[in-house]
């Protein structure tokens, strides 16, 4: 799927008066067909990007099937919109981006990948090892890399455990700013502050605020963002993108999913 003029990175880093929303879909938690339905609802509600990934042990066959099915659904919607003068086909020009648990979870059907260094990990594998394994495959696939510094904050959840992260505590404002400066100096375009999937609480607003003071980075914040109020606090502190997954993936129906996403996306624009 094309993503309009320019690269995915240009789209992600483009200045916006509002924060923008990303829906994270874990391919391990539903079939590709259900994932595509959920992705279409997300776009209809105003999500500007779809992340595919999350679980650390999902095989690439499942990841690829999910990416491919979502892309096909978007292309069909775009074609249908192109046949209707009253419809806006550009709304379906939404990047599908890998958010991988490792080099085993890649797909040539994705538009891009968050090519991440887990900066506060104590394990070489998450600093450069998985990236080294994945880079040749991504080069062969032609999947665009989004250079991303990834910093796990308390409570950290499963990603903090698996990634052997030295968690950033709410009072570590100088430390998180140092990580942001380090990401800037490495030449990363994105900085992702992560509280962990399904975290009991989101990234503390003061950590977001101090990271946002560093110029030249587009700031993504995810984990534990359950309510519109949580999102509003993160946006007010300086988040450019809000990432939600767990709060929407356990919706009992597509209508419930639509209600939840409408509230979260609306909070990004408040």
Secondary structure, 3 states (H helix, E strand, C coil): CCCCCCCHHHHHHCCCCCCEEEEEECHHHCCHHHHHHHHHHHHHHCCCEEEEECCCCCCHHHHHHHHHHHHHHHHHHHHHHHCCCCCCHHHHCCEEEEECCCCCCCCCCCCEEEEEEECCECCHHHHHHHHHHHHHHHHHHCCEEEEEEEEEECCCHHHHHHCCECCECCCCHHHHHHHHHHHHHHCCCEEEEECCCCCCCCCCHHHHHHHHCCCCCEEEEECCCCCHHHHHHHHHHCCCEEEECHHHHCCCCHHHHHHHHHHHHHHHHC
